């Protein structure tokens, strides 16, 4: 098995994250881009990634992430 880093994206839900804060929960969901470790099977196909992003991340576009 091998691995590397990839830019992955997921939807950040204010409604789910801020259940106890109605003011923040009203914000629209936003797409987040972050660097994750991706793991590959013996055929070189992705089979999983890290649950949490690496130390850089949380940017709203790939361009913002590349600036680093």
Secondary structure, DSSP 8 states (H G I E B T S, - for coil): -EEEEEEEEEEE-HHHHTTT-HHHHTS--EEEEEEEEEEE-TTS-EEEE-SS--SSEEESSHHHHHH-
